[in-house]
Structure formats: C-alpha cells, structure tokens
Amino acid sequence: MSVSARKIKLRHVIYILLSLLLIIIIAQNFENVELRFLSFSFQLPLVVIIITVFLTGCFTSKVFSFKSNSKSSKKDK
C-alpha cells in the first residue's frame, strides 16, 4: 500500500469518526431551547441550532480559504 493510499484511508476513518460523533450529539439534543437575538425571541430544537452553526462555520472557512488561495496565486504571478 502506498503512502498516499494510506493517507486517504486515514482521512476516511477520521471523517467517519467525526460523523459518528456528530450523530451522537444530534441524537442527544432534540429539546427545544429559546433563542434570543436583539428583540427577537423564538424556540427551536437545539439540533437545528447546532447544525446551522456547523454549516455556517464550514461556509465561512471555505470563503476565507478561497480568498487566501486567490491572494497567494496573484502574488505568484
């Protein structure tokens, strides 16, 4: 087995473990919580808030990594 094949396999194992951890956290957090922002207040299941924050973080990291990659490619030219 080559080194690159072993890295890919390790990456998949890590993704699977993190996915299982996320599923366990989601399964244990279905109760409603009150969310207050400025003068707004509403109730949502905690799992919805967790998923929303997670996806917002993923999107934000992609946007900033794209900007940093485009800046470094412009400097190389």
Beta strands, then each sheet from edge to edge (+ up, - down):
strand 1: 32-37
strand 2: 40-45
sheet 1: 1+ 2-
end
